[in-house]
Amino acid sequence: MEQVSDDELDHGAEEDSDKEDQDLDKMFGAWLGELDKLTQSLDDGRPQKALQKPPLRQETNMANFSYRFSMYNINEALNQGDTVDLDALMADLCSIEQELNTISKPNSTSRSQNKGQQRAPGGRSASTKHTGTSGSVSARPAASNISLDDITSQLEKASLSMDEAARQHRRTGSVGAVSEQDAPSQRSSVNSACASASSMDSLDTDKVTGGEAEGQSSPEEQAAKLKAEKIRVALEKIKEAQVKKLVIRVHMSDESSKTMMVDERQTVRQVLDSLLDKSHCGYSPDWSLVETITELQMERIFEDHENLVENLLNWTRDSHNKLMFIERIEKYALFKNPQNYLLGRKETSEMADRNKEALLEECFCGGSVSVPEIEGVLWLKEDGKKSWKKRYFLLRASGIYYVPKGKAKASRDLVCFLQLDHVNVYYGQDYRSKYKAPTDYCLALKHPQIQKKSQYIKYLCCDDVRTLHQWVNGIRIAKYGKQLYLNYQEAMKRTEAAYDWSSLSTSSIRSGSSSASIPESQSNHSGHSDSGVDTGSSHGRSQSVVSSIFSEAWKRGTQIEESSKV
Amino acid sequence: MAAWDLSVIVEDLGPDAPPVTISVASDLHVGGVILKLVEKTQIKQDWSDHALWWEQKQRWLLRTAWTLEKYGIHADARLVFMHQHKPLKLGLPNGITLRLRACFSNPVFQTVMGICRMLNIRHPEELSLLRPVEEKKKKKDKDLAAEIYDLTEVPLSSVSRPCLYNGMPAHFADSPQMEAIYKMLSVTQPPPTPEVIAKQYRPASVVDKAHINGRWLDSSRCLLQQGIQENDKLWLRFKYYAFYDIDPKYDVVRLTQVYEQARWAILLEDIDCTEEEMMLFGALQYHISKVAQSEPQILSNNAAMDDLDSALQSLEVKMEGEGSSASDLLVRHNKCFGETDQMWLIVYFRPKRLTLKGYKQYWFKFQDTSISYFKSKEESIGEPIQQINLKGCEVAPDVNVAAQKFLIRLLIPAPEGMNEVYLRCENEQQYAQWMAGCRLASKGKTLADSSFQSEIQSIRSFLAMQKTNSSSSNTNASEESINPHSLVSPRYHKKYKPKQLTPRILDAYQNVAQLSLTDALMRFLQIWQALPDFGLSYVVVRFKGSRKDEVLGIAPNRLIRIDLGVGDVVKTWRYNNMKQWNVNWDIRQVAIEFEGNVNIAFSCVTADCKIVHEFIGGYIFMSTRSREKSDTLNEELFHKLTGGHEAL
């Protein structure tokens, strides 16, 4: 124990006590310990690892996807590693830590006497790597002379271990509940990961029995209490553990990017909010998360109510898709000038605000949403062919139809082109050169899971940009209905609130870390995280040290970011 | 003042009785006349509903304090002393005829309010009365066969204060007959036979549809003034397609009748829809009739309570579905399939790879939302050849019972596109279970979901429909077998045979099979309301300065102008932009001014301009409702908006 702390002190820029070290140990040792497991069982690029086993053939298994996905992003992050990412990750890391600690806080005092014994094996098993990271983190305030290589390698370690922490976090529950899907190798790796992470209060079956064993050495009552408490915590953890977390990379308009952590429950709106909190770009409802599918040259603005993770899991492992964080006026243009979208008129026009509101109310707040009457000639790319043919299309609530040749456009004669339940609408990019489209105003409709060229993707081409936007927005209305309007109202509410709180939010960000992964703890985050780390050791000074490390790191990150922006 | 003789026909004395003559003076008020009349007849009965009707002037003398002089009545006036409430035959939206006492003396608006109060329909302002389309009387016995429900015995006083008893108004709880009537009102009718649909009048063009709107009664005048006699037949219909605040808890009858009106509008092609939409409507009708038959108690007994119950139940089910742990899931999984046949032998086909007869047998296993397959049963302990997660996939049936073809077509999304996979089942039982499993899995639910069994059940019942149709000819639509032709408009009777129609309706049915009765009704209305032509009432008009007839479509939010030659909408005006409208009653022309100096004027060809005026004013009245939350109906405002100078 002491040796570990000494190591720590060598690298640490600040004066430390045992307890502080233990806290740092606790955090980074655990994560880093898992780095081993990660490289052993997860890295496909290293076949020499004995533990690796060919994964089950589960082509569409979600778990595997998520896992691959985050790996990909990490790799990408490494290639371009910069300090901003590390800071952002640190913030998220911190939030996880806090999450873990708050859950176990109630019982931590009663257990504190056991902490020492418990922590020791974990610390030792991870000690080699351990020193590396903790050192790098504590050295951060004086990091100006650290070489880029250093930073990259530290980032690698930190982010990988964080990913592992997230993965393990998600898996703990399945370990307890014995899921058939987990390959034995994976299970064992998670078990050992948990063992090494025990100081982090992470929970699994081993841990529970371990707790019982400790209980025997202490008074019986306490043991019983401890046990009950652990069961309670275990239940909570199992619940928590089913939540997937994903490290994502978000590209900004200025070519820079941010790495952040999202959990599977988060909606696009929530992710946008936390991105807006982190980046000081001013609040506007037009900020969007845009999915760009490079291979297909198409993009889509995610709707605010959509689940982000669910959408990202559709990406393949080797995909070059991008997630952009960018202001897009198209997102809510429909609600700013509804007269141009809802009335089926050919020309743009002005309308009094009062009438706009009435029009929106009428369209979205009735018994059923009235889909705008959009119809006209569009170009359709024929299946498997290069040619584009003109057809007269109509939009209805039940889908997109076209008028067959030689018929009038009576409803009963319409041919259904597509129903909208299973497809999303995308803007096509530069189809003129890619597919020889007649114009550049193209839209595509496809199932979100399709990522490669396929006959199941439908391409339409409009004569002008106005028609394109009318169709895309009409399809959005037909597909999402009132939800779209609710999204807009919510976004507007945020905008208004942002003006009131703008000063406050900046200060809270500066004071500590910001959380993306836990929606319910976005405010006074730093306070929580401090006390969470602190209660185990009940030491006054460690608090300041830990928080100062993080806040320093964060400040530097934001400074760099700001300067790079200007 | 000099006394003179006034002769009054008293209806209660019989049609042939001579008029009663009483001696009156011009300063005698109407109340005094009535008093004298009653004394003279010497009949002891409740005369409170009686009033005097002035035949020549076509008006009621309802102000009893007014003197004869004030009314301008002289000795030559022909007065009739009679009931204000008289029996009326009322055709309901569901096609059933009801006999009830309606008020003949108040404006139709109030008459409708009274009728709706009796029938327990909220928001009577949305309904009105119209003269029925004459039925082609080919066979006399048809009229006799039609059952008429009689509500004339309901005491009028009891209707005034609706109190609920067992979920229905107290006056329906008196006798089993009355309860049967309430059931008729509140439960959807079984699908009509194809013959009945074919026999009904169907408007063939927009002009035909326009003619129907000429039949609406004037809301500002009373029935008698509009020539309606005792025992005449009228239709009660929803006139304004702005259904405010439908609450299934309180609107059992209203919801049912709106649905019935919508259903008939679809079946008779009163409103146009696409083939896909027609199939979905058909599927919903099928589902609604099934569910309505299986749970009639819910509606007749205690609708409100049962709704709550079912809401709680469904909540429970939801939580169960989401919260079931792994072990629980396994147990229930086994329960569903029986311990041993958790896996089945099934035939598998992949059309893309094997273009020839590509069916190959594999051993299949269904677990959670995935299916896995193995070479044989023996190898099923090991790793599957492939595991396919069905979440988010499209499931479509390809079934022909007669040919014993039970195919499940799966479109499974993958990054490269959709994988098309066919599962061929050996028999109906197996098909129903696997189909149900696939349906649930595509929605992300497992076999442990509580809806699994009911899903199986509904698939099987649908297969039964196909069976009866393919084996026997069109039998009457009994409870068990529904002819698919009963669910679609006659156009599709010609286009498809019943057995061709069944799979198409079945396809659409998959998406609605799990809806509760109320949800299914609401869904039906939603899809109906989302049709482009929804809510349009047509009138043939002649625009000022135009030489040809055109059609004006009146919708809840706009007016449209349709060119009869092209059949296309040429112009749309929205009420939001309307500044004012007025009617020149002398030349019977409606003039409307919109913002931006847009003025239109037209005369009406197929309907009185009062009807058009009332439609526009009525819709504007409907749109004011959302602002004031109070339940009381602002009758004065309605008349102000719809009445016009003539009536006042």
Interface residues (C-beta under 8 A of the other chain):
Chain A: L56 R57 Q58 E59 T60 N61 M62 A177 V178 S179 N314 T316 L343 N355 A358 L359 E362 G366 G367 S368 V369 S370 V371 E373 R396 A397 S398 G399 Y401 A408 A410 S411 R412 L414 C416 Q419 H422 H447 P448 Q449 I450 Q451 K452 K453 S454 Q455 Y456 I457
Chain B: F243 I246 E269 D272 C273 T274 E275 E276 E277 M278 L280 S325 A326 S327 S370 E383 P384 I385 Q386 Q387 I388 N389 K391 G392 E394 I412 P413 A414 P415 E416 G417 M418 R491 L525 Q526 I527 Q529 A530 L531 P532 D533 N557 G567 T572 R574 N576 N577
